[in-house]
């Protein structure tokens, strides 16, 4: 079997891997690349293969950097099945539709600016119709159930504990008389999540492809109330706005749940909280539909007490006009808006309108890939470009890493220790170069008999 490493290789975004076996072609992940504008447009528009030649696709979970370019794959002729878990299917349908709407909205805004400069208009990567049509190709599979994908390839999804529906992808391969097991870790959760189950150990692994987002970093210790952050409370007392870029599904619900505990426990001032994302209500309903993903405590809570994602001072915003009115409101408040890397959506408008006020606070609660607007802000760049125009940064920029849904160095190491089987080769992906290279060294000590490879984009390996 050949593996073409086409994305998320020595970087964390644009996850995409092409598998060739028994004369068939299967795409593992189809994520959007997020980074420099010009490079992002080029890489997302142009696939390094013909989508019409693919026999099938497999998806580990619904984050946009793993599934976000599927509508473009459909647009360019792919008509095969896309295998994933039930929760991933439902979340991906929401996220892809939202992605298409965001692109259309952003393009309309950018084209107004381009028209003023007498520049030609640009088009979105794909349409809402493309996003809707590709979801018809999803084939949902329950956890721990093996299903044939193509000749000589069976897939089994086991819980990865990263977001709702996230999975490790077990590929059981038959090539002639040869049989082996190839494990793609997907994005590995930390374990001990307040909502989700822990990652499941996999047996009899021959070849491993593993993420390394935090391959050389250890997270802050988990705290009971991670949003009782000193700067948040102080900003609210001073009448400032706390702007939190957060992924619309998974991280937003986690933040809301933490804020609910903090405010009800009097650990921070009770202030208006706005979730400015059309996905929020729909995503919460998806959460309710998938108790198979919950740990026992959350499952019992949902059955007995209802949603942990609601409180009296919380408002979910769908309407664009309501979103715009947040800019006119005064007093302390918290605005949670997508996306987590500040690369698209309403968060860019909130940042443009609030970065210039030193009374406000921007709080990042997750990883930001290199070159994204979020990474630029976290690194202290000033000014930053938003919608093609420079914006002065006067608001403090802070970050909490303890909420991360990604396993850190220690947790990834524990994950590898729990795998059974004689791993012959291991491929380290989905991490910035320094993180991947560092975890490769760790992996060599954990599995001294394995050949450890950190592939670059475009590299082809055979197992």
C-alpha positions, 0 to 999 in steps of 0.5 A, a space after each residue: 500500500 502506498 501513502 501519499 502525504 498531501 496535507 498536515 505534514 510538518 504542519 497542522 492544517 489541511 489534513 489529506 492522505 491518498 492511499 493506493 492499494 489493489 489498484 484502488 485509490 482511497 482518500 483519508 481526510 480532505 481538510 481545508 488548508 489554513 495559512 497565508 492567503 495566497 497559498 491557502 487559495 492555491 492549495 484548496 482549489 487544486 488537488 494533487 490528484 484527479 478527484 474523479 479517480 477516487 474510489 472512496 474517502 474516509 473521515 476521522 472527524 468533523 473539524 474543518 481542517 479534516 473535512 472542509 474541502 469535501 464540497 470542492 472534492 465533489 465539485 471536481 467530480 468525486 462521487 464515491 462513498 465517504 465513511 465516518 461515524 454517525 456523529 461525524 456525519 451530522 456535525 460535518 453536514 452542519 460545518 460544511 454548510 456553515 463553511 460555504 455560507 461563511 465563504 460566500 459572506 467573506 467573498 461578498 465583503 472582500 469583493 466590495 473592497 476589491 471593487 473600490 480598488 478596481 480589482 476583479 471579483 473573486 469566487 468562493 471555493 465552493 457553494 452551499 449546494 456543493 456542501 449539501 450534495 457531498 453530504 449525500 455521499 456520507 456512509 455512517 458506521 457505528 464505533 467498533 464495527 468493521 466495514 469493507 471500503 474497497 477490495 482488500 480494505 476494511 475500516 473500523 472506527 474506534 473512539 478518539 475522545 477528541 470531539 463528538 464522533 471523532 475516531 481513530 481509523 483502523 485499516 485492515 488491509 489485504 494485498 494478495 496473501 499479505 495482511 496487516 493493520 494500519 492505524 491512523 490516530 486521527 486527532 487524539 483526545 486527552 482523556 478525562 474530558 468532562 463530556 466525552 469518552 477516553 481514547 480507546 486502545 487499539 490492538 495488533 497494530 503493524 503500522 501507525 500514522 499519528 498526530 503530533 500537534 503538541 508533540 513537544 509540549 505539555 499542557 497546563 494542568 486541568 483545573 476545575 474551572 478553567 475559565 475562572 481566568 484572572 484577566 477575564 474577570 478583571 476585564 468584565 469588572 472594568 466593563 470591557 468585552 472578552 472576545 473568545 475565538 472558538 471552534 463552533 462545535 466542541 470547543 464552544 460547548 466546552 467553554 459555555 459549560 465551563 463559564 456556566 460552572 464559573 458564574 453559578 459558582 460565583 468564581 467570576 462576575 455574572 455577565 452577558 454571554 453571547 455565542 455568535 454562531 449560527 451552528 450553536 443551537 443545531 450543534 447542541 441538538 446533535 450532541 443530544 442525539 449521540 449519547 454513544 460519544 458521552 462518558 457516563 457522567 455526562 450521559 446521566 446529566 443529560 438524562 436527568 438535568 437537561 442541557 449543560 449548555 444553557 443558562 439565563 444570561 446566555 444568548 445564541 445568535 444566528 442573525 447577522 443584524 443581531 451580531 452587528 449590534 454587539 458592537 454597539 453594546 456597552 458594559 462587560 460581556 463575553 463574545 464567543 465566535 467562530 473560528 478558533 484560528 480567527 481565519 474566517 467567519 464573524 470572529 474576524 469582524 469582532 476582532 476588527 472592531 475590538 482589537 483597538 480598545 485596550 479595555 477589551 481582552 482577546 482570549 484564545 482557547 485552542 491551537 492556532 496553526 502557523 500563519 493564521 490570524 490567530 497565530 499572528 495575534 498570539 505571537 504579538 504581531 501588530 498591526 494585523 491584516 483583517 479583510 486586507 486592511 491593517 488593524 492596530 492591536 491595543 487589546 491584551 491577547 491571552 491564551 489558555 491551553 488547558 482546554 485543548 482537545 489534543 493530547 500533549 506530549 505525555 498523553 500522546 506517549 501514554 496513547 502509544 504505550 497502550 497500543 499493542 502489536 509490533 509496530 514496524 513503521 510509524 509516520 508522524 503527521 499533523 504537527 508543526 515541524 518542530 513538534 513532529 520532529 520532537 515527537 518522532 524522537 520520543 516515538 523512537 524511544 517508545 517503540 525502538 523497533 519501529 522505523 519512524 518517519 516525519 514525511 514532508 508534503 508530497 512524500 510517498 511511502 510504501 508499507 
